[in-house]
């Protein structure tokens, strides 16, 4: 008694809206719901193309973690038309360039988790992850503490990337 180290606290206020969300709408696809709102820090959409769009990941692995998605609510890559698939990968390419200019990362992870067995958290709406990476971004907090420490809010990330996104 009295020898225990002080309790450590890591505040994550951005999780509060998720915890307090209206669970009666839980069946609605979060990506399709975001498309119904005006673009901005609230829905996290950075860019809308003709057949696909780019948005921030609400629960990012690193700052600048982006998603490229088709407008269509499609789960499988092979269900996309060639035009949508081409635009999706062009948007991912643009995302890499924007992230490189804003954050100067040491590298990138680009990929998709197709199906729950592959790690998809939202498997019903196909999405590509575009993650900036730095040497040392996997440290003791993530490896042992199962906690990500992000240096800026999602709103700050959105503002920085929106300002850098090509017109």
C-alpha positions in Angstrom: 0.0 0.0 0.0 1.4 3.4 -1.0 4.2 1.8 -3.1 2.2 1.5 -6.3 3.2 3.8 -9.2 0.8 6.6 -9.9 -2.1 5.8 -12.3 -1.2 6.9 -15.8 -4.0 8.4 -18.0 -4.2 8.7 -21.7 -7.1 11.0 -22.8 -8.8 10.2 -26.1 -11.7 12.5 -26.4 -12.2 11.8 -30.1 -13.6 8.4 -29.1 -16.5 9.9 -27.2 -18.8 10.5 -30.2 -18.2 6.8 -31.2 -19.1 5.6 -27.8 -22.2 7.9 -27.5 -23.4 7.3 -31.1 -27.0 6.5 -31.9 -26.9 2.8 -31.9 -30.3 2.5 -33.6 -28.4 3.5 -36.8 -25.8 0.8 -36.2 -26.9 -1.1 -39.3 -26.0 1.9 -41.6 -22.7 1.7 -43.4 -20.4 4.4 -41.8 -18.9 5.2 -45.2 -22.3 5.6 -46.9 -23.5 7.7 -44.0 -20.5 10.0 -44.3 -21.3 10.5 -48.0 -24.7 12.0 -47.0 -23.1 14.8 -45.0 -21.3 17.9 -46.3 -17.6 17.4 -46.6 -15.6 18.7 -43.7 -13.9 17.6 -40.5 -17.2 16.0 -39.3 -17.5 13.4 -42.1 -13.7 13.4 -42.7 -14.1 13.3 -46.5 -11.2 15.1 -48.2 -12.1 14.6 -51.8 -14.9 13.3 -54.0 -14.1 12.1 -57.5 -16.5 10.8 -60.1 -16.8 7.2 -58.8 -14.7 7.2 -55.6 -13.6 9.4 -52.7 -10.9 9.8 -50.0 -11.5 10.3 -46.3 -9.5 10.1 -43.1 -9.7 6.9 -41.1 -11.7 7.8 -37.9 -9.5 5.4 -35.9 -6.1 5.9 -37.5 -3.0 3.8 -37.1 -0.9 6.9 -37.7 -1.6 10.6 -38.3 -2.7 11.0 -42.0 -4.2 7.4 -42.3 -6.4 7.8 -45.3 -9.0 5.6 -47.0 -9.8 5.5 -50.7 -13.3 4.1 -51.3 -15.8 3.6 -54.2 -19.1 5.5 -53.9 -20.9 2.2 -54.4 -21.5 0.0 -51.4 -19.5 -2.9 -52.7 -17.5 -5.4 -50.7 -15.3 -7.2 -53.3 -12.6 -5.7 -55.5 -13.7 -7.8 -58.5 -17.2 -6.2 -58.3 -15.9 -2.8 -59.2 -16.0 -1.6 -62.8 -12.6 -1.0 -64.4 -13.3 2.8 -64.4 -14.1 2.8 -60.6 -11.0 0.6 -59.9 -8.8 2.9 -61.9 -10.1 6.0 -60.1 -9.7 4.3 -56.8 -6.1 3.6 -57.4 -5.4 7.1 -58.8 -6.9 8.6 -55.7 -4.7 6.3 -53.6 -1.7 7.6 -55.6 -2.7 11.2 -55.1 -3.1 10.5 -51.4 0.5 9.2 -51.2 1.7 12.4 -52.9 -0.3 14.7 -50.5 0.8 12.7 -47.5 4.4 12.9 -48.6 4.2 16.7 -49.0 2.5 17.3 -45.7 4.1 14.7 -43.4 7.4 13.7 -45.1 7.0 10.0 -44.0 9.8 7.5 -44.4 7.4 5.1 -46.3 3.9 4.0 -46.8 1.6 1.0 -46.3 -1.0 0.7 -49.0 -3.6 -2.1 -48.9 -7.0 -3.6 -48.4 -8.3 -6.1 -45.9 -10.9 -8.1 -48.0 -13.2 -10.0 -45.6 -13.2 -10.5 -41.9 -10.7 -13.3 -42.1 -8.3 -10.8 -43.6 -8.8 -8.3 -40.8 -11.5 -6.1 -42.3 -13.2 -4.1 -39.6 -15.9 -2.9 -42.1 -16.0 -5.6 -44.7 -19.2 -4.6 -46.5 -17.8 -1.5 -48.1 -14.5 -1.9 -49.9 -11.7 0.5 -48.9 -8.0 0.9 -49.5 -5.8 2.0 -46.6 -3.1 4.6 -47.3 -0.8 4.9 -44.3 2.2 7.1 -43.9 4.9 5.3 -41.9 8.0 6.4 -40.0 10.9 4.5 -38.6 10.1 3.9 -34.9 6.3 4.6 -35.3 5.7 1.1 -33.8 7.1 1.6 -30.3 6.4 0.3 -26.8 3.1 2.1 -26.6 1.6 0.2 -29.5 3.6 -3.0 -29.0 3.1 -3.4 -25.3 0.4 -0.9 -24.3 -1.9 -1.6 -27.3 -2.2 2.2 -27.5 -1.6 4.6 -30.4 -0.4 8.1 -29.6 -1.3 10.6 -32.3 0.3 14.1 -32.2 -2.7 15.9 -33.6 -6.5 15.7 -33.7 -8.5 14.4 -36.7 -9.7 17.9 -37.3 -6.1 19.2 -37.5 -5.2 16.4 -39.8 -8.2 17.0 -42.1 -7.3 20.8 -42.3 -3.7 20.1 -43.2 -4.5 17.5 -45.8 -7.5 19.4 -47.3 -5.2 22.4 -47.8 -2.7 20.3 -49.6 -5.1 18.3 -51.8 -4.9 19.3 -55.5 -7.9 21.3 -56.7 
